[in-house]
Amino acid sequence: MNVIPFVHEGLGNSSYLVGLGDGEALLVDPDRTIWRYLRAAEERGGWRIAAVFETHLHADFVSGAREAAHATGARLFLPAGAQSRLDHHGVAPGERVGLAGAELEAVGSAGHTPEHLSFVLRAERRPPALFSGGSLIVGGAARTDLIAPDLTDELTRAQYRTLRDAFASLADETALYPTHGGGSFCSTGAGSERSSTLGRERATNPLLAIADEDEFVRWFPTTFPATPAYYSRMRAVNQAGPRLRGEIPPPPPLPPNDFDRARNGALVVDARPKEAYAAGHVPGALSNAFRDSYAVWLGWLVPADTPLLFVTDGLPVEPVVDESLLVGYERFAGWLEGGMRAWEAAGLPLRRTDLVDAAGARRALLDGAAILDVRQVDEYAAGHIEGAVHMPLGELPSRVEELPRDRPLVTYCGHGERASTAVSLLERAGYESLLNLDGGYGAWRAAAHR
C-alpha cells in the first residue's frame, strides 16, 4: 500500500492516490485537476486507477471524481446519502469494498456533512489507513455550518458523536489521511501537518478531550473561520456532477483590440504579481495574483457564471484556467495576446495605482489618508495599524460604501496581494487616490522596529 498525497495549499486540502497490489490504484477525494493523478500513476509503472472514492459532497472545490472515472474507466464510489446524480455505486455505512488484495470499509462519520463517510483501508501486513475527509483532521475537525443554519446544531452533535465513537475500534497505529487541513476554510483548529495517526490525535487533538456534548455544541461553531461566498454553490455542482474538461472551450488568445471589445459583459482577471498590476493594468480589472490562494479569492469575489478574460503576461494561461475551473468557473472569453505591452502599444486606456513602502504609507496617513485593513478577523486581532478600518476582503464588495471617498485610502493585508485585490475592487467602485502598502502589516511592523 503506497499512499501518495496531493496537497493544494490554497484550499488547505489533500487528495490521495493509493497504490495497491497487481498494479491497481484508487483515488480518494480528487479535485478537478486530474492530470496530476494520471501522471503520477503513469510514473509508477502505469498503475491502473480502478476506483475513485469520495468521502462527502465538497463545498470548497469542484470534484474531479467524474473526470477521473471518465478518463480511467474506474468505478465511482460515493456516499449513498449524497443522492448524487452521477453514475456511481452508493456506499452505505458498514459496507466493505474489495480491491486488489485490500479492503475498504465505509464508516459513517456525519458532522461536516450529513452524508459523510470515512474509509478504512486494510491490506495484509500493513497498519490500517483511515481516509477521514473532514470528520477528523490533524488537530481538529471540519466545520458543521455549511449545509444550512437550522442544521448546524444537529450536525455539530453528529460531529461530536463521530469524534467520540466512529473510530473507537481502530488501533492507535492507524494512519490518518484527512482531506481538509491547515489553511482550509472548511476546517477549524487544524495543525500544519497533513497526516497523523489515531494514537497521536487521541493524545493531542483538543476536540477529542471535550467530554460534554452540550459544551462541544456551544463552543465548536465559535471557532469557524469566515465562509467563502462560493461555498454555497459547490455542493449542488458536485451533487449534479460537473462538466467534463473536454466539454468546456478553452479561452482563445485575443489581440488587444479584440480583448478590449470582449470586456463588454466579461470580467478581466489580472493574474500578474501586484507590482505589475500597480505599474499598469486594464481599467476595471480584478487584481488576483496567481498564487496558492488564487482560486479561493476568485470564488469568493466573482459572481457565478461570470465570463472571464485573463491577463497573465508570461505565465501560461493553462494553470490559471485549471484553478478557475476548480471553483466552478467555466466561461472563458479569452486571454490578452501579447500582454500589457501589446495593450499599451495599441494605445488602449491604462490605469496605474501606487505601491508604497511603510514610510510612504505613514506620510500619507499624516497627510490625512484613511487606512483599510482587509485581513481576516484573527489576523486583525493579533495586531493592526492604529486607526485602521477593518473590513475583511471577502466583505469588501458588500461594504464598500462605508469607506470615505473624500481622501486617499491606504490599503494593507499580510503581504500585499489581498490589498492589491482590494485596490482593484475599490477602483471598480469609483474610488480614486488608492495606495497599497507593499509588504503589508509585516513591513509596517518591521519599519517601526528599525
C-alpha positions in Angstrom: 0.0 0.0 0.0 1.6 3.2 -1.2 -0.2 6.5 -0.3 0.7 9.5 -2.4 -0.8 12.8 -1.1 -1.6 15.7 -3.4 -1.8 18.9 -1.4 -3.5 22.1 -2.6 -2.0 24.7 -0.3 -4.5 27.4 -1.2 -7.5 25.2 -0.4 -5.8 23.6 2.5 -6.8 20.2 1.2 -5.2 16.9 0.4 -6.3 14.2 -2.1 -4.8 10.7 -2.4 -3.6 8.3 -5.0 -3.1 4.9 -3.3 -1.2 2.1 -4.9 -2.5 -1.4 -4.2 -1.4 -4.8 -5.4 -1.2 -6.0 -9.0 -0.6 -2.5 -10.4 -4.0 -1.2 -9.3 -4.7 2.1 -7.5 -7.5 4.1 -6.1 -8.2 7.8 -5.7 -9.7 9.5 -2.6 -11.4 12.9 -2.9 -9.7 14.0 -6.2 -10.1 17.6 -7.3 -10.7 18.7 -10.9 -7.1 18.9 -11.9 -6.8 15.1 -12.6 -3.8 15.3 -14.9 -1.7 15.2 -11.7 -3.0 11.8 -10.6 -2.8 10.3 -14.1 0.8 11.4 -14.5 1.8 10.1 -11.0 0.1 6.7 -11.8 2.0 6.5 -15.1 5.3 7.4 -13.5 4.9 4.5 -11.1 4.9 1.8 -13.7 1.5 2.5 -15.2 -0.7 2.0 -12.2 -4.3 1.4 -13.2 -6.7 3.6 -11.3 -9.6 1.1 -10.7 -11.7 3.1 -8.2 -12.5 6.6 -7.1 -13.9 7.2 -3.6 -15.5 10.4 -2.3 -15.9 11.0 1.5 -18.6 13.7 1.0 -20.1 16.4 -1.2 -17.4 19.0 -1.2 -18.2 22.7 -0.6 -14.8 24.2 -1.3 -13.9 22.8 -4.8 -15.4 21.1 -7.8 -14.7 17.4 -7.5 -12.6 15.6 -10.1 -14.3 12.2 -9.4 -16.4 12.2 -12.5 -13.5 13.3 -14.7 -11.2 10.7 -13.2 -13.7 7.9 -13.7 -14.3 9.0 -17.3 -10.6 9.2 -18.0 -9.6 5.8 -16.5 -12.8 3.7 -16.5 -12.6 3.5 -12.8 -15.7 2.7 -10.7 -17.0 5.6 -8.8 -18.0 5.2 -5.1 -19.9 8.0 -3.4 -21.8 8.1 -0.1 -25.3 6.7 -0.6 -26.7 9.7 1.4 -25.2 12.2 -1.1 -28.0 11.4 -3.6 -25.6 12.1 -6.4 -26.9 12.1 -10.0 -23.6 10.7 -11.3 -23.3 7.1 -12.5 -21.9 5.6 -9.3 -22.2 3.0 -6.6 -23.8 4.5 -3.5 -21.8 3.3 -0.4 -23.6 2.7 2.9 -22.0 2.9 6.3 -20.5 -0.5 7.2 -20.2 -1.6 3.6 -16.9 -3.2 2.5 -15.4 -3.0 -1.0 -12.6 -5.4 -2.1 -9.8 -4.1 -4.3 -6.6 -5.9 -5.4 -5.7 -7.6 -2.1 -7.1 -4.8 0.0 -10.4 -3.9 1.5 -12.1 -0.6 2.2 -14.7 -0.3 4.9 -17.1 2.7 5.0 -17.6 4.3 8.4 -20.5 6.6 9.0 -19.0 9.9 10.1 -21.6 12.6 9.8 -21.0 16.1 11.1 -19.1 18.1 8.5 -21.9 17.0 6.1 -24.9 14.7 6.7 -23.8 12.0 4.3 -20.2 12.0 5.3 -18.3 8.6 5.2 -14.7 7.8 6.2 -12.9 4.9 4.6 -10.7 2.4 6.4 -8.2 0.7 4.1 -6.8 -2.6 5.2 -4.1 -4.6 3.5 -2.2 -7.7 4.7 0.8 -7.0 6.9 0.1 -3.2 6.9 -1.4 -0.9 9.6 -4.9 0.3 8.6 -5.2 3.7 6.9 -8.1 6.0 7.6 -9.2 8.4 4.9 -11.3 10.7 7.1 -12.4 13.5 4.8 -13.4 16.3 7.3 -14.6 14.1 10.1 -11.2 14.1 11.9 -8.3 16.1 10.8 -4.8 16.9 12.3 -5.5 18.9 15.4 -9.2 19.5 14.8 -12.2 18.7 12.6 -14.1 20.3 9.8 -16.8 22.8 10.3 -20.5 21.9 10.6 -22.3 25.0 9.4 -22.1 24.7 5.6 -25.4 23.0 4.9 -28.0 25.3 6.4 -28.2 27.4 9.6 -31.0 25.3 11.0 -28.9 22.2 10.7 -25.8 23.4 12.4 -26.7 22.3 15.9 -27.8 18.9 14.7 -24.6 18.4 12.6 -22.4 19.6 15.4 -23.9 17.0 17.7 -23.3 14.4 15.0 -19.7 15.6 14.7 -19.2 15.2 18.5 -20.5 11.6 18.3 -18.3 10.9 15.3 -15.2 12.1 17.2 -16.2 10.1 20.2 -17.4 6.8 18.7 -16.8 6.4 14.9 -13.2 5.3 15.1 -13.1 3.8 18.6 -12.4 0.3 17.4 -9.4 1.3 15.3 -5.9 0.8 16.7 -3.6 3.7 17.6 -1.3 2.8 14.8 -4.0 3.5 12.2 -2.6 6.1 9.8 -4.8 9.2 9.4 -5.2 10.8 6.0 -7.7 13.7 6.1 -8.9 15.7 3.2 -9.1 19.0 5.0 -6.2 20.5 6.9 -4.3 23.7 7.8 -5.3 26.7 5.7 -8.7 25.3 4.8 -11.7 27.5 5.3 -13.6 24.2 5.8 -11.7 23.3 8.9 -11.0 24.5 12.4 -8.2 24.0 14.8 -6.1 22.2 12.2 -2.4 21.8 12.7 0.2 22.5 10.0 0.8 18.8 9.3 -1.3 17.0 6.8 -1.3 13.4 8.1 -1.1 11.8 11.5 -2.1 8.6 13.4 -5.1 7.9 15.5 -2.9 7.4 18.5 -1.4 10.8 18.1 -4.7 12.5 17.7 -6.1 10.7 20.7 -3.3 12.2 22.7 -3.1 15.7 21.3 -6.3 16.7 19.4 -8.2 19.1 21.7 -11.6 18.2 20.3 -11.2 14.6 21.5 -10.7 15.9 25.1 -14.1 17.5 25.4 -16.3 15.2 27.4 -19.6 17.1 27.4 -21.7 17.1 24.2 -23.6 20.3 25.1 -20.3 22.1 25.8 -19.0 21.0 22.4 -22.1 22.2 20.6 -21.9 25.6 22.2 -18.2 26.1 21.6 -17.3 24.4 18.3 -19.2 26.8 16.0 -17.4 29.8 17.6 -14.1 28.5 16.1 -15.2 28.5 12.5 -13.4 30.9 10.0 -15.2 33.1 7.6 -17.1 31.3 4.8 -16.0 32.0 1.2 -19.1 33.0 -0.8 -18.7 30.3 -3.4 -19.1 27.5 -0.9 -22.9 27.9 -1.1 -22.9 26.7 -4.7 -20.3 23.9 -4.8 -22.3 21.2 -3.1 -25.0 21.4 -5.7 -22.4 21.3 -8.5 -20.8 18.2 -7.1 -24.1 16.5 -6.5 -25.3 17.1 -10.1 -21.8 16.2 -11.5 -19.6 18.9 -13.1 -19.0 19.0 -16.8 -16.0 17.2 -18.2 -13.0 19.3 -19.1 -13.3 18.3 -22.8 -16.8 19.9 -22.8 -15.5 23.3 -21.8 -14.0 25.5 -24.5 -10.6 27.0 -23.5 -10.0 30.7 -23.6 -8.8 31.9 -27.1 -5.9 34.3 -27.4 -7.2 37.8 -28.3 -5.2 40.7 -29.7 -5.6 43.9 -27.7 -8.5 45.5 -29.7 -10.5 42.2 -29.7 -9.7 41.8 -26.0 -11.0 45.4 -25.4 -14.2 44.7 -27.2 -14.7 41.4 -25.3 -14.6 43.3 -22.0 -18.3 44.2 -22.6 -20.1 41.7 -20.4 -16.9 39.9 -19.1 -14.6 40.4 -16.2 -10.9 40.9 -16.7 -8.9 38.9 -14.2 -5.3 40.3 -13.9 -3.3 37.3 -12.6 0.1 39.1 -12.6 2.0 40.0 -9.5 0.8 43.0 -7.5 3.8 45.0 -8.7 2.9 44.5 -12.4 -0.7 45.4 -11.7 0.3 48.6 -10.0 2.6 49.6 -12.8 -0.2 49.4 -15.3 -3.4 47.5 -15.8 -6.6 47.3 -17.9 -9.2 49.7 -16.3 -11.6 47.8 -14.1 -9.6 44.6 -14.0 -9.7 42.4 -10.8 -6.2 42.0 -9.4 -5.9 38.4 -8.3 -2.2 37.5 -8.4 -1.7 33.8 -9.4 -0.7 32.1 -6.2 -1.8 29.3 -3.9 -5.0 31.1 -2.9 -5.9 32.4 -6.3 -8.9 30.0 -6.7 -10.3 30.9 -3.2 -10.4 34.6 -3.9 -11.8 34.2 -7.4 -14.6 32.1 -6.0 -15.2 34.5 -3.1 -15.3 37.7 -5.1 -16.6 36.9 -8.6 -20.3 36.0 -9.2 -21.0 32.6 -10.5 -21.2 32.1 -14.3 -19.2 35.3 -15.0 -17.3 35.2 -18.3 -13.6 35.6 -17.6 -10.8 37.3 -19.5 -7.3 36.8 -18.4 -4.1 39.0 -18.3 -1.2 36.7 -17.5 1.9 38.3 -19.2 4.4 35.4 -19.4 2.5 33.0 -17.1 1.0 30.1 -19.1 -2.8 30.5 -19.2 -3.5 26.8 -18.6 -2.8 26.7 -14.9 -4.9 29.8 -14.4 -7.7 28.1 -16.2 -7.2 24.9 -14.1 -7.5 26.9 -10.9 -10.6 28.8 -12.2 -12.3 25.5 -13.1 -11.5 24.2 -9.6 -14.0 26.7 -8.1 -16.6 26.3 -10.8 -15.8 29.0 -13.5 -16.2 27.6 -17.0 -17.0 30.6 -19.2 -13.6 31.7 -20.7 -13.9 34.7 -23.0 -10.1 34.9 -23.8 -6.7 35.9 -22.8 -4.7 39.0 -23.8 -2.2 38.1 -26.5 1.0 40.0 -26.1 0.1 41.1 -22.6 0.1 44.6 -21.3 2.9 45.7 -23.5 0.8 45.0 -26.6 -2.2 46.6 -24.9 -0.2 49.8 -24.2 1.3 49.8 -27.7 -2.2 49.7 -29.2 -3.0 53.0 -27.4 -5.7 51.5 -25.2 -6.6 53.0 -21.8 -4.3 52.2 -18.9 -4.7 52.7 -15.2 -1.9 52.8 -12.5 -2.0 52.6 -8.8 0.6 53.4 -6.1 2.5 50.7 -4.3 4.1 52.4 -1.3 6.5 51.3 1.4 5.9 51.8 5.1 7.4 55.3 5.1 5.2 56.3 2.2 2.1 54.9 3.9 3.0 56.8 7.1 3.4 60.1 5.2 0.0 59.5 3.5 -1.7 58.9 6.9 -0.1 62.1 8.3 -1.4 64.0 5.3 -5.0 62.8 6.1 -5.4 59.5 4.3 -7.6 56.8 5.7 -6.3 53.3 6.2 -8.1 50.0 5.4 -7.1 46.5 6.8 -8.5 43.7 4.6 -7.1 40.7 6.6 -9.2 38.1 8.4 -10.6 38.7 11.9 -7.9 36.6 13.6 -5.1 38.5 11.8 -6.5 41.8 12.8 -7.0 40.8 16.4 -3.3 39.7 16.6 -2.2 43.2 15.7 -3.1 46.1 13.3 -2.2 49.7 12.4 -3.8 52.1 14.8 -6.9 53.8 13.3 -7.4 51.2 10.6 -10.9 50.4 9.4 -11.2 46.6 9.4 -13.1 45.1 6.5 -12.1 41.6 5.5 -11.5 41.3 1.8 -14.5 38.9 1.4 -16.8 41.5 2.8 -15.5 44.5 0.9 -17.8 44.2 -2.2 -20.9 44.5 0.0 -19.5 47.1 2.4 -17.5 49.4 0.0 -19.8 52.4 0.5 -18.8 52.5 4.2 -15.4 53.9 3.2 -14.7 57.6 2.7 -14.4 59.0 -0.8 -13.1 62.4 0.2 -9.4 61.5 0.9 -6.8 59.0 -0.2 -7.1 55.4 1.0 -4.1 53.2 2.1 -5.0 49.5 1.9 -3.0 46.7 3.5 -3.0 43.0 4.2 -0.4 40.5 5.2 2.0 40.9 2.2 0.2 43.0 -0.4 -1.7 40.6 -2.7 -5.1 40.8 -1.0 -4.6 44.6 -0.7 -4.0 44.7 -4.4 -7.3 42.9 -5.0 -9.0 45.4 -2.6 -7.5 48.3 -4.6 -8.9 46.8 -7.8 -12.4 46.4 -6.2 -12.3 50.0 -5.0 -11.2 51.2 -8.4 -14.1 49.4 -9.9 -16.4 51.1 -7.4 -15.1 54.6 -8.4 -12.6 55.3 -5.7 -9.5 57.3 -6.6 -6.2 58.0 -4.8 -5.6 54.4 -3.8 -2.4 53.2 -2.2 -1.3 49.6 -1.4 1.2 49.1 1.5 3.8 46.9 -0.1 4.7 44.1 2.3 1.6 44.7 4.4 1.4 44.7 8.1 4.7 42.9 8.4 6.5 45.7 6.5 4.8 48.3 8.8 6.0 46.5 11.9 9.5 46.0 10.6 9.8 49.7 9.8 8.6 50.6 13.3 11.4 48.5 14.9 14.2 49.9 12.9 
